[in-house]
Amino acid sequence: MPIALHNAVDDDESSEASYRRITPAEFAKLDPNTVTLLDLREPADFAAHPVEGAINAPLDPLAHVLKTVPTDRTVVVYCAQGWWSEEVAEILADRGYDVASLDGGFQGYLDYLETHHD
């Protein structure tokens, strides 16, 4: 499923690398077999609320984990609140990745699920 991604606007107009943002509703519809999910939350948070197919990459081993992230498909990055994932998305975009950051982080996704449960 293609992702309706929104370009993130950089303050520096000369920067060519950019990442995109997805909404919690778009995140809920992702197929983990077609994207790489990079979860930046701490291991305890990751274990408490796992996302199928996600790679846990907390701050400490982040550099090591980034070396193993596949380059052949979109990487969707998220953290607890969304701020850290935007930083990592920018780093990955600078390295040539096709990358998106989840708006509002995992908390935004949980809020979405709470109001849109079946």
Secondary structure by P-SEA (a helix, b strand, c coil): cccbbbbbbbccccccbbbbbbcaaaaaacccccbbbbbcccaaaaaaccccbbbbbcccaaaaaaaaccccbbbbbbccccaaaaaaaaaaaaaccccccccccaaaaaaaaaaccc
